């Protein structure tokens, strides 16, 4: 098994809840940080969820967290993921909250 420390995913949150990272098949991952940056000119409501393969979505930050214009949120609680586990997020307004997910994968 090889462990790779890497940027697991990056992009922009959708207005509604959408997948931001899926653990590849035959892989395990540890998320070290999720960074969110509000690029909009007003505050936005953000949500992040963990969804085990075949399970229900579970909040991993306080529900409906308000992220002020120009501010960032760093979630640095480690999350362990198995193959096909998913991270989801929503940003209130499409393409106004940038995200970067950093961690490690073992395949």
N, C-alpha and C positions, 0 to 999 in steps of 0.2 A: 504494500500500500504506500502510495506517495502522497504527502501532504503538501499542498500549494497554498501559500499565503497570497491573497489577491483581492482585487476589487471584484466582488461577486456580481454586482449589477449597478447600473446608473440610468437615469432618465428623468422623466417628469410625471408626477402623479396625475391621474385622470380626475375629473370632477366626482365621478362615482367610484365605488370600490372596484379595483382591478388588481390583477397579479403583477407584482414587481420583481419576484424572484421565485423560481421553481428549482428545487434541488434535482440535479440530473440523476438518471437511473444509475444504480450501482455506486452511488456517491453519498457521503455524509459531509455535512458542512457545519461550521461554527461561525455565526455572525458575531463580530466583535463590536461594530458600530453601524448605526443607520443615521445618516446626516440628512436633514431636510432644510431647505432654504426657500423662504418665501420671496419670490422675485416680483410679486404684484405690488401695487401701490396702496393696498389696504390689507387689513388682517384677514386671514383665511382659517377655516376650520380643517384640521388634519386628523386622520385616523390611521393607525397601523394595526395589522392583524397577523397572527400566526394561524395556519390551517394545516393540521396533520393530514397526511394522505388519507382521503376518504372521511375525514372528520369535519367538524364545524369550525368556523372562523372564531378566533378568540382575540380580544383586544390585548395589545402589548404596550400601549401607552394609554393615559386617561382618555376616555371617549370624548370626542369633539374638542380636542386641544386647540386653543386659539394660538395661531402663529402670526405675530405682528409683521407688518410690511418691512421687508429688508432684514428680518431676523432669521436665525437658524436654531434648529433643535437637534441636539445630538443624543441619540438613545444608545447608551453604552452598556446596557445589560446584555450579557452573552445569551444567545439563543442557539440551541443545538437542533439540527435538522437532519432527518433521514431522507432517503431517496423519495422523491415525489411530494415532499412537504413543501408548502407554499407560504410566501409572505405576500400580504396584500396591503394596499394603501389607497387613500382617497385624499384629495386636496381641496375640495370645495369648489374650485374653479379650475377647469382643465388647463394644463401646461403652465401653471404659475408657481408650482412647488417642485424644485429640483431635488433629486435624491441620489445618494451614493451609499451602497451597501458594501462594507469591507469585512473580510474574515478569512477563513481557510476552508479548503475542500480536501477530502481524502477519498481517493478513488482506487 
